[in-house]
């Protein structure tokens, strides 16, 4: 599976405008993130964030919420 450029090494990527973290290993979540990046220009507006360590709990520690299937994307 391909990843977003500049974030190829990261599994979890967060959108700062909604504070939602996406799991790029999950095809549905990655698809939702990709649509948001393309439609809203999140990468050009510097609204994407990776986490170190690359774990969901680190994203939550930084006030991001996990992506939910019922979250509007």
C-alpha positions in Angstrom: 0.0 0.0 0.0 1.3 3.4 -0.8 1.6 6.2 1.7 1.4 9.9 1.6 4.6 11.6 0.4 6.6 13.0 3.3 4.9 10.4 5.6 5.9 7.1 4.0 7.6 5.9 7.2 4.6 6.6 9.4 1.6 4.4 10.2 -0.4 7.1 12.1 -1.0 10.5 10.6 -3.1 13.2 12.1 -5.1 16.0 10.6 -4.7 19.1 12.7 -7.9 20.8 11.5 -10.1 18.1 13.0 -7.6 16.5 15.4 -8.3 13.0 14.1 -5.5 10.4 13.7 -5.7 8.0 10.8 -4.2 4.5 10.6 -2.5 4.4 7.2 -2.4 0.5 7.4 -6.2 0.4 7.4 -7.4 0.8 3.8 -10.7 2.6 4.7 -8.9 5.1 7.0 -6.1 5.7 4.5 -8.7 6.3 1.8 -10.5 8.8 4.0 -7.3 10.6 4.8 -6.2 10.7 1.2 -9.6 12.2 0.2 -9.2 14.9 2.8 -5.6 15.7 1.8 -6.6 16.0 -1.9 -9.9 17.9 -1.3 -8.7 20.2 1.5 -5.1 20.6 0.7 -4.0 19.5 4.2 -0.4 18.9 3.0 -0.1 22.3 1.4 -1.5 24.0 4.5 0.8 22.2 6.9 -2.1 20.5 8.6 -0.7 16.9 8.8 1.2 15.5 11.7 3.1 12.3 12.3 3.9 10.9 15.7 7.0 9.5 17.4 6.8 6.9 18.5 4.5 5.9 15.7 1.7 4.7 17.9 -2.0 5.5 18.3 -1.5 6.2 22.0 1.1 8.9 21.2 -1.5 10.5 18.9 -4.0 10.4 21.7 -1.4 11.8 24.1 -1.2 14.8 21.7 -5.0 15.4 21.9 -5.8 13.6 18.6 -8.9 11.3 18.5 -8.8 8.0 16.6 -10.6 7.9 13.3 -14.0 6.3 13.6 -15.9 4.8 10.8 -18.8 7.1 11.5 -16.6 10.2 11.5 -17.4 12.6 8.7 -14.4 12.8 6.5 
